[in-house]
Amino acid sequence: MATRVSYPLEVKMKAIEMRMAGIPVKEIMEQLNIRNKTQVETWMRWYRRGEQNRLEQPVGKQYSYGKGPEYTSELEKVQAEN
């Protein structure tokens, strides 16, 4: 199993800027030392959708970091966990 890599926000934003300037994904990967091309594509998708808050999230914390499922009561939360 591969280890997960967490990139700082500055690297993500630089990759987005470079991609918007028309620089190929392969070149961005080489310059910023990014392992997977789908990572750059994911960041671009989040940026286009206005989901910049997702760029700041730690690896694997999409639902517990600020924007996740909202529950109206403690009972609903417990039921969802079970």
Buried (B, 14 or more C-beta within 10 A) or exposed (E): EEEEEEBEEEBBBBBBEBBEEEEEBEEBBEEBEBEEEEBBEBBBEBBEEEEBEBBEBEEEEEEEEEEEEEEEEEEEEEEEEE
